[in-house]
Amino acid sequence: MNKTEQYQNIYTAFSALLKAPVADYVHMNNLCALLKKEFHFFWVGFYLRQGEENLQIGPYQGEVPCFDIKIGKGVCGTAAAEKSTQVVADVHAFPGYIACHPEPNSEIVVPGLNDGNCVFVLDIDHVDKNYFDAVDQEWLEKLCALVVEKLN
């Protein structure tokens, strides 16, 4: 099964799970679990917007994370500030990279946008450099759009 097919399966499964009458954080955690299991990512999680300056840890799967990130700092803070997906081939070359763990080498961070405002970022780390590509970006943006829609 190729990467696109894997994402299609996750999209279908997650769409069905969104029909369950549970709290929003449960849906977010389900998405993290689906992604981590399918792709064996090092870390998958949400950082939720807290006011004008901070992102705070939300549902996640993986090692103990950084708890707070300033908007504009690191990959997550940059994605939130710029309201655009950040695909980083080598995190160690990213200016201001915030290392919560030494193992990850590549990262993708997708902002969840609601009426042009960033309400969360989905952060995914992989141990291999150059892991993430346009397929990841396309499907993760679609999955984040489902989360934003559910939050409304």
C-alpha positions as CSV (number, residue, x, y, z in Angstrom):
1,M,0.0,0.0,0.0
2,N,1.4,3.4,-0.9
3,K,1.3,6.5,1.2
4,T,-1.7,8.0,-0.5
5,E,-3.7,4.8,0.1
6,Q,-2.6,4.8,3.8
7,Y,-3.9,8.4,4.2
8,Q,-7.1,7.6,2.4
9,N,-7.7,4.8,4.9
10,I,-7.0,7.1,7.8
11,Y,-9.3,9.7,6.3
12,T,-12.1,7.2,6.0
13,A,-11.6,5.8,9.5
14,F,-11.3,9.2,11.1
15,S,-14.4,10.5,9.3
16,A,-16.3,7.6,10.8
17,L,-14.9,8.2,14.3
18,L,-15.9,11.8,14.2
19,K,-19.6,10.7,14.4
20,A,-19.0,9.4,17.9
21,P,-20.5,11.7,20.6
22,V,-17.3,12.3,22.5
23,A,-15.3,15.3,23.6
24,D,-13.2,17.1,20.9
25,Y,-9.9,16.1,22.6
26,V,-10.9,12.4,22.1
27,H,-11.3,13.0,18.4
28,M,-7.9,14.7,18.3
29,N,-6.3,11.8,20.2
30,N,-7.9,9.3,17.9
31,L,-6.3,11.0,14.9
32,C,-2.9,11.0,16.6
33,A,-3.3,7.3,17.3
34,L,-4.3,6.5,13.7
35,L,-1.4,8.4,12.3
36,K,1.2,7.1,14.7
37,K,0.2,3.5,14.3
38,E,-0.1,3.6,10.5
39,F,3.2,5.5,9.8
40,H,5.2,4.6,12.9
41,F,5.9,8.3,13.5
42,F,8.2,9.2,16.4
43,W,5.7,11.7,17.8
44,V,2.2,13.0,16.7
45,G,0.3,15.6,18.6
46,F,-1.7,18.8,18.8
47,Y,-0.6,22.1,20.3
48,L,-3.7,24.3,21.1
49,R,-3.7,28.0,20.7
50,Q,-3.8,29.8,24.1
51,G,-4.2,33.5,23.7
52,E,-2.1,35.6,21.5
53,E,1.3,34.3,22.5
54,N,1.3,30.6,23.3
55,L,0.6,27.1,22.0
56,Q,0.0,24.5,24.8
57,I,0.2,20.8,24.5
58,G,-3.0,19.0,23.7
59,P,-3.7,15.4,22.8
60,Y,-0.7,13.4,21.6
61,Q,0.9,10.0,21.1
62,G,4.6,9.5,21.8
63,E,7.3,10.7,24.2
64,V,6.7,13.4,26.8
65,P,6.5,16.6,24.8
66,C,7.4,20.3,25.3
67,F,4.4,21.8,27.1
68,D,4.4,25.4,25.9
69,I,5.6,27.0,22.7
70,K,5.7,30.7,21.9
71,I,3.9,31.8,18.7
72,G,6.7,32.5,16.2
73,K,9.3,30.2,17.9
74,G,10.4,26.8,16.5
75,V,8.6,24.9,13.8
76,C,5.2,24.8,15.6
77,G,5.3,28.5,16.5
78,T,6.3,29.4,13.0
79,A,3.4,27.4,11.5
80,A,1.0,29.2,13.9
81,A,2.4,32.6,13.2
82,E,2.6,32.2,9.4
83,K,-0.7,30.2,9.2
84,S,1.0,27.8,6.8
85,T,2.3,24.2,6.8
86,Q,5.9,23.8,7.6
87,V,7.7,20.9,6.1
88,V,11.2,20.6,7.5
89,A,13.6,18.1,5.9
90,D,16.3,18.5,8.6
91,V,15.1,20.0,11.9
92,H,18.7,20.6,13.0
93,A,19.0,23.1,10.2
94,F,15.8,25.0,11.1
95,P,16.6,28.4,12.7
96,G,15.3,28.3,16.3
97,Y,14.4,24.7,16.3
98,I,13.0,23.6,19.7
99,A,14.4,20.1,20.5
100,C,12.1,18.2,22.9
101,H,13.9,15.0,22.1
102,P,17.2,14.2,20.2
103,E,15.7,11.4,18.0
104,P,13.6,13.4,15.4
105,N,15.3,14.6,12.3
106,S,12.3,15.8,10.2
107,E,9.0,17.4,11.0
108,I,5.8,18.6,9.5
109,V,3.5,21.0,11.3
110,V,0.0,21.8,9.9
111,P,-2.0,24.7,11.3
112,G,-5.7,24.3,12.0
113,L,-7.3,27.4,10.6
114,N,-10.8,28.6,11.6
115,D,-11.9,31.8,9.8
116,G,-8.2,32.6,9.1
117,N,-7.2,32.2,12.8
118,C,-4.8,29.4,13.9
119,V,-6.6,27.4,16.6
120,F,-4.1,24.6,16.8
121,V,-1.2,23.0,15.1
122,L,-0.7,19.3,14.3
123,D,2.9,18.4,14.9
124,I,4.5,15.2,13.6
125,D,8.1,14.1,14.0
126,H,10.0,11.4,12.2
127,V,13.5,9.9,12.9
128,D,14.5,10.0,9.2
129,K,15.6,13.2,7.5
130,N,13.6,14.2,4.4
131,Y,10.7,12.0,5.4
132,F,7.7,14.3,4.7
133,D,6.6,15.4,1.3
134,A,3.7,16.9,-0.7
135,V,1.6,13.8,-0.1
136,D,1.9,14.2,3.7
137,Q,1.1,17.9,3.4
138,E,-2.0,17.4,1.3
139,W,-3.5,14.7,3.4
140,L,-2.6,16.2,6.8
141,E,-4.2,19.5,5.7
142,K,-7.3,17.6,4.8
143,L,-7.4,15.8,8.1
144,C,-6.8,19.1,10.0
145,A,-9.7,20.6,8.1
146,L,-11.9,17.8,9.4
147,V,-10.8,18.6,13.0
148,V,-11.5,22.3,12.5
149,E,-15.0,21.5,11.1
150,K,-15.7,19.3,14.1
151,L,-14.6,22.0,16.6
152,N,-17.2,24.4,15.1
